[in-house]
Amino acid sequence: MGTAHPSFFGRMDTKEGVLMELKELCEKTFKIFDIKSTDELSRALFDVCKNNDSDKIDMFVNTVQDLSVDWLQKIFQYYQADRKEKMQDYTPKTLAELVGRLCGDSNTAIDMCAGSGTLTIQKWNQNHDMKFILYEFDERVIPYLIFNMVIRNIESVIYHSDVLQDELYHEYEVSKGEKYGRLQVIE
């Protein structure tokens, strides 16, 4: 388990502390990506990955420091998740850690409802050499998922798909780079 970044975790013991942490995270993220709202974040994350903008990736990584945590999940779940129609509620880190341990050892892991990548990140924390096959239905969270794979240099294939209807909309591949993953849009 990684170390907590003091400016984000110092106030997590109260509801107000969690909201302050989220506010601070959003402000810093908006500044890095030169945006004004969470509505713009999906496009900004995707563009950074597509253009291999290592300067912005460096700024984000230096801000959050601890890559064992899915920082973007916090933003997406609070501001973008569709809890009414899609019943979206993202996996807490502690549950993701447990599921990662229960999966056992393998060279490849599949996540059929990847969301922003929390389960994948926790399994990656246990084995940085694994490859991942990730499926996600919600097109709004796909850029968060891609960005999470890129900043951690996680080799993965990401399918924007409806697994229940067996429909594929887009395919993305993140290959290992020197420091960060490299995004290739397949379809």
C-alpha positions, 0 to 999 in steps of 0.5 A, a space after each residue: 500500500 502506498 503512502 498517503 499524500 498529506 495535502 489530500 488525506 490530512 482531513 479525511 476523518 470528517 464529511 467536511 474533510 472528504 469534501 475539502 479533499 475533493 474540492 482541492 483535488 478538482 481545483 488542482 486537476 482543473 488547473 493542470 488540464 486548463 479546464 473550468 469544470 468536470 464536464 470538460 475533464 473527459 475530453 481533456 483526459 482523452 486529449 492528453 493521452 491521445 497526444 502523449 502529453 507527458 508534461 500534463 501527465 507529469 504535473 498530475 502525477 506530481 500532484 497526486 504522487 501516490 499512484 496506488 489510489 484511483 484519484 480520478 474515481 473520486 471526481 467521477 463518482 461525485 460529479 459524473 456518475 449516473 446513479 439513477 439510470 445506470 446505478 453507477 456506484 464505484 468500488 471502494 479501494 479497500 474492496 478493490 484490494 480484497 478482490 485483487 487478492 482473491 483473483 490469484 496469480 495470472 499474467 492477464 486479468 479481465 474486468 467486465 465493468 472497469 469503470 475508472 479502473 479502481 479494481 485494475 489499479 489495485 491488482 496492478 499494485 500487486 503485480 506491475 507486469 500483468 496485462 489487463 483486458 477492460 470492458 466499460 459501457 459508459 463512454 463518459 468514464 472511458 477517458 478516466 480509465 484510459 488516463 489511469 492506465 497511461 499514467 501507471 504504464 499499465 499494458 491494457 486493451 480497453 473496450 468501450 462495449 455493452 457486454 450484456 448485448 455483446 456490442 463493441 463501440 470502440 477499442 483502445 490499446 495502451 502499450 508500455 512506454 518508457 515512463 507512461 503508457 502509449 494510447 492507440 485508438 483501434 476503432 
